[in-house]
Amino acid sequence: MNLVSAITGLPYAGKTTLFNLLTGGHAVTGAFAGAESETNVGVTKVPDERVEQLSGLYKPKKTTFAEITYRDLGLTKGSGAGEGVSAKKIGELRTADALVHVVRAFRDPTVPHSEGSIDPVRDTATLDLELLIADHGVVERRLQRVEAEIRGAKGPDKELKERERELMQGFAAALDAERPLRDLDLTPEDLHLVRGYRFLTLLPQLVVVNVDEADVAAPEAILAPLRALAAKHRSTAVVPVCAKIEAEIAELGPEEAAAFRSELGLSEPALDRLINATYRLLGLISFLTAGEDEVRAWTIPQGANAQQAAGAIHSDLERGFIRAEVVAHDVLLRLGSEAAAKKEGLVRTEGKTYEVKDGDVLHVLFNVGRG
């Protein structure tokens, strides 16, 4: 699946720096940061040591990691509520699967804050309000139209539109109370009914706190109020990053970078934590395929079955699915080959309803004539 995350936030929060770090981009950090510039788009590989280990075992012609597409939107904040985001940028936000909200917590007198002071909680609430207002406008317009559509509808179509009206009325009430739509108890059928509107406050949100160098080792005092704010809402998480330090580390070799992180008390690259947090937030896992031609990670929703996983590889595999041979990646690595795993009875044959686990290695058997 093609996963898209939109990086957003107020001016001078470090959005473009983070985008460059994630994607290896070279946009000019800070240049026209207060302007509504063109959107930068880049792709980053999802870190996965299992792919590296299996690649070492199979020595394939090609090794392919899962990927995330990031869009750096360069939003601005206007003088009043609802004036900070143009219709163009709102439209771009709505194409995302998740929002990465970069919040400034670093101190730098040479880079003035648009509000005159550093306050991550205030800034988080400011952008959240912009998203609420944008969604409220969609709900209001839809409520006006759906009434006329109900009068002209009949049978099942009328019932669906009446259910949509009921949902929109509930959405309006939630947004009036400054409650994001992801907090509501919505059924899969409800979500399917409103999927075309791409409500911003339905999207999972990862709050990336861009901390000061002095706070890298002990950021909890800064993070605590933001974690408390996030805990009030569903599908919301908080991750600290010091973009300035990560930019410096990116210029170092692997050994130097590891030593630098160790000095700072960082157990892993902050950017890896950010990407992995996005996966957890979206409820995604990776399964693997391995062979002499290619070792590859595939992204699927947690809970997907074997036939759906086959569809992530190719629609023909899903349509003609017969069965899947499954082995855990750690078993495969420990025994050294699929043949050895089969000899030990550790390669299982699973049907279409098998729930694929994170790190499963699958070999799909299919017949293109089935369907």
C-alpha positions in Angstrom: 0.0 0.0 0.0 1.1 3.5 -0.7 1.3 5.3 2.7 1.2 9.1 2.6 1.9 11.3 5.6 1.5 15.1 5.5 4.0 17.1 7.5 2.3 20.2 8.8 2.6 22.8 11.5 3.1 26.5 12.1 5.9 28.5 10.5 9.5 28.0 11.7 8.7 24.8 13.6 11.3 22.8 11.6 9.0 21.0 9.1 11.3 21.3 6.1 14.3 20.2 8.1 12.4 17.1 9.3 11.2 16.5 5.7 14.8 16.6 4.4 16.0 14.3 7.1 13.3 11.8 6.5 13.5 11.8 2.7 17.1 12.8 2.0 15.7 15.9 0.4 17.6 19.1 -0.1 15.0 21.8 0.2 16.4 25.1 1.6 15.6 24.9 5.3 14.2 28.2 6.6 13.9 29.9 3.3 10.5 31.5 3.0 9.4 29.4 5.9 6.6 31.8 6.6 5.3 31.7 3.0 2.9 29.2 1.5 5.4 27.6 -0.8 5.1 24.7 -3.2 4.7 21.3 -1.6 7.8 19.2 -1.3 7.2 15.4 -1.8 9.7 12.7 -1.0 9.8 9.0 -0.2 11.6 7.3 2.7 12.3 3.6 3.4 10.8 2.1 6.5 13.7 0.8 8.7 13.4 -2.9 9.1 16.3 -5.1 10.2 14.4 -8.2 9.2 14.7 -7.2 5.6 18.4 -6.6 6.0 18.9 -10.0 7.7 16.9 -11.9 5.1 18.8 -10.1 2.4 22.0 -11.3 4.0 20.6 -14.9 4.0 19.3 -15.0 0.5 21.7 -12.5 -1.2 18.9 -11.6 -3.7 19.2 -9.5 -6.9 17.0 -6.9 -5.3 16.2 -5.8 -1.7 13.0 -3.6 -1.3 12.0 -1.9 2.0 8.5 -0.7 2.6 8.1 3.0 2.0 6.3 6.1 3.2 5.6 9.2 1.1 6.0 12.5 3.0 4.5 15.8 1.8 5.9 19.0 3.4 3.0 21.5 3.2 4.5 24.7 4.4 1.3 26.1 6.0 0.9 29.6 7.3 -1.2 31.0 10.1 -3.4 34.0 9.5 -4.5 36.6 11.9 -7.7 34.9 12.8 -9.1 31.4 13.4 -9.6 29.6 10.1 -7.4 31.9 8.1 -4.2 29.9 8.4 -4.8 27.3 5.8 -5.6 27.9 2.1 -8.1 25.8 0.3 -5.3 24.4 -1.8 -3.3 23.2 1.2 -6.4 21.9 2.9 -7.0 19.8 -0.3 -3.4 18.5 -0.1 -3.8 17.6 3.6 -6.9 15.6 2.8 -4.9 13.3 0.5 -2.9 12.0 3.4 -3.3 8.9 5.5 -1.8 10.5 8.6 -0.8 14.0 9.8 2.7 14.6 11.2 2.3 17.8 13.2 5.6 19.4 13.9 5.5 21.6 17.0 8.4 23.9 18.0 10.0 23.5 21.4 13.5 24.7 20.5 14.8 28.1 21.5 16.7 30.2 18.9 16.7 34.0 19.1 17.7 34.2 15.4 14.5 32.4 14.4 11.6 34.3 15.9 8.4 32.5 16.7 5.3 33.7 14.9 3.5 34.1 18.2 6.4 35.7 20.0 7.1 32.9 22.5 7.7 29.2 22.6 4.6 27.3 23.7 4.1 23.8 22.2 0.7 23.2 23.9 -0.6 26.5 22.5 0.7 25.8 19.0 -0.7 22.3 19.0 -4.1 23.6 19.9 -3.8 26.4 17.3 -3.4 24.0 14.4 -6.0 21.5 15.8 -8.5 24.4 15.8 -7.7 25.1 12.1 -8.4 21.5 11.2 -11.6 21.5 13.2 -12.8 24.6 11.4 -11.9 23.2 8.0 -13.9 20.0 8.8 -16.9 22.0 10.1 -17.1 23.9 6.8 -17.4 20.5 5.0 -20.1 19.3 7.4 -22.2 22.5 7.1 -22.1 22.3 3.3 -23.0 18.7 3.2 -25.9 19.1 5.6 -27.4 21.8 3.3 -27.2 19.5 0.3 -28.2 16.2 1.9 -31.7 17.5 2.9 -32.6 18.2 -0.7 -31.2 14.8 -1.7 -33.3 13.0 0.9 -36.5 14.5 -0.5 -35.8 13.2 -3.9 -34.5 9.7 -2.8 -36.4 6.5 -2.3 -35.8 3.1 -0.7 -32.2 2.0 0.3 -30.7 5.2 -1.2 -32.9 7.3 1.0 -32.0 5.3 4.1 -28.3 5.8 3.3 -28.7 9.5 2.9 -30.7 9.7 6.2 -27.9 7.9 7.9 -25.4 10.3 6.4 -27.5 13.2 7.6 -27.5 11.7 11.1 -23.7 11.3 11.0 -23.2 14.8 9.8 -25.3 16.2 12.6 -23.3 14.3 15.1 -20.1 15.5 13.4 -21.3 19.1 13.7 -22.0 18.7 17.4 -18.6 17.2 18.0 -16.7 19.9 16.1 -18.7 22.6 17.8 -17.4 21.1 21.1 -13.8 21.2 19.6 -13.8 17.4 19.6 -11.9 15.7 16.6 -14.0 13.2 14.7 -11.5 10.4 15.4 -12.8 10.4 18.9 -16.3 9.3 17.9 -17.5 5.7 17.9 -17.9 5.1 14.2 -18.6 1.8 12.6 -16.7 0.5 9.5 -20.0 1.2 7.6 -20.1 4.8 8.9 -16.5 5.3 7.8 -17.2 3.9 4.4 -20.2 6.2 4.0 -18.1 9.4 4.7 -14.8 8.3 3.2 -15.0 10.6 0.3 -15.0 13.8 2.4 -11.5 13.0 3.8 -12.1 14.7 7.1 -8.9 16.0 8.6 -9.8 15.4 12.2 -10.5 11.7 11.4 -6.9 11.2 10.4 -4.4 9.8 12.9 -2.1 12.5 14.1 1.5 12.2 15.2 2.8 15.2 17.1 6.5 15.6 16.5 8.0 17.8 19.2 11.1 19.6 17.8 13.1 20.0 21.0 16.1 22.0 21.9 19.6 20.5 21.9 19.7 21.1 25.7 16.6 19.1 26.2 17.4 16.0 24.1 18.6 13.8 27.1 15.6 14.8 29.3 12.6 16.0 27.3 9.8 14.7 29.6 9.1 18.1 31.2 8.3 19.4 27.7 6.5 16.3 26.5 4.3 15.6 29.6 1.6 18.3 28.9 1.6 17.3 25.2 1.2 13.6 26.1 -1.6 14.5 28.4 -3.3 16.4 25.6 -2.8 13.5 23.2 -4.2 11.0 25.7 -7.6 12.8 25.5 -7.9 11.8 21.9 -7.8 8.6 19.9 -5.2 7.9 17.3 -2.9 10.6 18.6 0.8 10.1 19.6 3.7 12.2 20.6 7.4 11.7 19.5 10.3 14.0 20.4 12.9 14.9 17.8 15.8 17.4 17.8 15.9 18.2 14.1 19.1 20.2 14.5 21.0 17.3 16.1 19.6 14.8 13.7 20.8 17.0 10.8 24.3 17.0 12.3 24.2 13.2 12.8 23.1 12.7 9.2 26.5 14.1 8.1 28.4 11.4 10.1 29.4 7.9 9.2 27.6 5.0 10.9 30.1 4.5 13.7 30.5 8.2 14.5 26.7 8.6 14.5 26.2 5.7 16.9 28.9 7.1 19.2 27.2 10.6 19.1 23.8 9.1 19.9 25.4 7.1 22.8 26.8 10.3 24.3 23.4 11.9 24.1 21.7 8.9 25.7 19.7 8.1 22.5 19.1 4.3 22.0 18.1 4.6 18.3 17.7 7.2 15.6 14.8 9.5 16.4 13.7 9.3 12.8 13.4 5.5 13.0 11.2 6.0 16.1 9.1 8.5 14.1 8.5 6.2 11.2 7.8 3.2 13.5 5.4 5.4 15.5 3.5 6.2 12.3 3.1 2.5 11.6 1.7 1.9 15.1 -0.6 4.9 14.9 -2.1 3.6 11.6 -2.3 0.0 12.8 0.0 -1.3 10.1 2.4 -4.3 10.0 4.8 -5.7 7.5 5.0 -9.2 6.1 7.9 -10.4 4.0 8.6 -12.3 0.8 12.0 -13.8 0.3 13.9 -15.5 -2.6 16.9 -15.3 -4.8 15.2 -12.6 -7.0 14.0 -10.3 -4.2 13.6 -9.8 -0.5 10.8 -7.4 0.2 8.6 -5.9 2.9 4.9 -5.4 2.3 2.7 -3.1 4.3 -0.8 -4.2 5.3 -3.3 -3.3 8.0 -3.0 -5.3 11.2 -5.7 -8.0 11.1 -5.5 -8.5 7.4 -5.8 -12.1 6.2 -3.6 -14.1 3.9 -5.7 -13.5 0.8 -5.7 -9.7 1.5 -1.9 -9.9 2.0 -1.6 -11.7 -1.3 -3.5 -8.7 -2.9 -0.9 -6.3 -1.6 1.6 -8.2 -3.8 -0.6 -8.4 -6.9 -4.4 -8.5 -7.5 -3.9 -11.8 -9.5 -2.6 -13.4 -6.3 -5.6 -12.3 -4.3 -8.1 -13.3 -7.0 -6.5 -16.7 -7.6 -5.4 -17.4 -4.0 -5.1 -21.1 -3.2 -3.0 -21.1 0.0 0.1 -19.6 1.6 3.2 -21.2 3.0 4.1 -19.2 6.2 7.2 -19.2 8.3 8.2 -16.7 11.0 11.2 -14.6 10.0 13.2 -15.5 13.1 12.7 -19.2 12.5 13.9 -18.8 8.9 17.0 -16.9 10.1 17.8 -19.3 12.8 17.6 -22.4 10.6 19.2 -20.8 7.6 16.9 -21.9 4.9 13.2 -22.6 4.0 14.2 -26.2 3.3 15.5 -26.6 6.9 12.4 -24.9 8.3 10.2 -27.4 6.3 12.3 -30.3 7.6 11.6 -29.2 11.2 7.9 -28.8 10.4 8.0 -25.1 11.0 6.6 -24.0 7.6 2.8 -23.9 7.9 0.2 -24.1 5.2 -2.5 -21.5 5.8 -5.8 -20.7 4.0 -7.3 -17.4 3.0 -8.7 -16.5 6.4 -5.3 -16.8 8.2 -4.5 -13.6 10.0 -1.0 -12.5 8.9 1.4 -11.6 11.7 4.1 -8.9 11.7 7.3 -10.5 10.4 5.7 -13.5 8.7 7.5 -14.7 5.6 4.9 -15.7 3.0 5.0 -17.7 -0.2 1.6 -17.5 -2.0 0.3 -20.3 -4.2 -2.3 -19.2 -6.7 -4.0 -20.0 -10.0 -4.7 -17.1 -12.3 -7.6 -19.0 -13.7 -9.4 -18.9 -10.4 -11.8 -16.1 -9.5 
